[in-house]
Structure formats: structure tokens, C-alpha cells
Amino acid sequence: MTVSNEGATMGDASAQPVQLNLIGGFELVAGGEAADLADPARRLMAYLALHRAARPRALVAGSLWPDKPEARALANLRSALWTLHDRGQPPLVDSREAGLRLHAAVCVDVHVVHAAGWSLIERARTDIGGAASGLVDSRLVTNPELLLEDLLPGWYDDWVLLERERFAELQFHVLDVLVPTLTEAARYSLAIHLALRLVALDPLRERSQLALIRAYLAEGSFGRAKRQHRAFCELLESSFGCDYERSFSQVLTESAPLSPRR
């Protein structure tokens, strides 16, 4: 999915914006068309996008090719840089004495989630009473796909696994704010859609399960709410051998103010 920064350009005024997507898979879009990159160049761009400060060449090479001798890793890095610089398009990587970094004007979907996500979490924390009216206008509500996919699925490098875990944690906390907010704002379909992802990230978390059940109830889907409650009870029983202390009737009573709006 393409998420652009307003006014982002590369080089001079005639240059076309460049979008790098890492959520759900690697995709580089330049001038409205997907670019076909060799694997070393893809890995280099992904690494630099996830490590925004300039990084020494030796560190970049060692991180991307940890099983290679230093000389071979640096040669691979030079080859990847040559591939990117030889594409006949605006520069994608800044090469400086301090090291390598992604060109500042390349829009990265992960950066959008980080900026909008932390802003949303902070707004919810500091404006509890009036959160619903403002948070539903977040860029993450208008682009919910950014919260539904993993970072670079199928990539298993150590540096990717760490960043994927961090990104999933941010998604989790953003969803934890958005789902009840969207439910309160009567955006039931989107609230349920995002709540399913929230539950998938941590099925044993009671608050996540209740957010989904309450979204179902607010929509008027009492059967789905009851099935979700039963599934959570069975999950607790199979995982910990204990019963869930809240009956469905109790959850229904607690959620009464969220009955469907006419």
C-alpha cells in the first residue's frame, strides 16, 4: 500500500516521489511504478529504512552479510550501492563520511506508522475525555492496512526479526487505543476488523478479547459476541486450566452503554 508524505520529492522539482513499503512485504514504487531490485539492493534499502541514522559502511555490510568475511561483505555492499545508483532515477541512498542512510525524501510506510502511532497514543493518554472525536481522523484510520500486516514477512535476518517484534508491539498499542475509540464513534465494521488483528497479536489478553466482544455487541452481533466469549473461555481452560471469571451475561451488562446506535 502506498502512503505518501505530503510534498515529498526527490532531487529537483521534476523528480517523482519514491515510496518504500515494508509492511506486508518489500515494495519500491518510483513514479507510480513498482521497481524490480535484486535481493542485495532490496536488503540494503530495507536495512537503511529501519535504521534511520547514518550507519558506517562496515556495520551495514556486517549486518547484511554476517556469514561473509569483511572484505566480501564490503564488496557485496558496493555492488548493492552501484545497483541503486545505476537505476537512472533520483538517489535512493545518501553516501557520506558518517556512513550510509536512506535518502530523506524517500517515504517509508513504517515511518508513517511510527509517527502517527505514537502521536495517537499520546493524544489518547492526554485527552481521555475527548479522544474519540479526534483519533478517528488519524492517518492510521484512513489507512488501516498499515496495522493489519507484519513487517517484511518471510524475512528472517536477525535485524529484521528484532524490528518486526518492535513494530508489532507498536501496532498492538495503537490498536488497543483505536478499537474502543472506533466502537464509541459507531465505526463498528472497522473496529471489529482491527479488533480481530488485536486479538491475533495476543489471544490470551483479556482486554483485547473484551474490546472485540464489545465491538460485536455495539454492532448488534450478539451471536458473534457470545461465540467469541465462549472461544476465550475455552482458550483459558486449555492454556491454564482455569475458568474465565466474567460470564457472558456480566460482559453484556457491562457493555450496555455500547448498544447499537439508531
Secondary structure, 3 states (H helix, E strand, C coil): CCCCCCCCCCCCCCCCCEEEECECCCEEEECCEECCCCHHHHHHHHHHHHCCCCECHHHHHHHHCCCCCHHHHHHHHHHHHHHHHCCCCCCCEEEECCEEEECCCCEEHHHHHHHHHHHHHHHHHHCCCCHHHHHCCCHHHHCHHHHCCCECCCCCCHHHHHHHHHHHHHHHHHHHHHHHHHHHCCCHHHHHHHHHHHHHHCCCCHHHHHHHHHHHHHHCCHHHHHHHHHHHHHHHHHHHCCCCCCCHHHHHHHCHHHCCCC
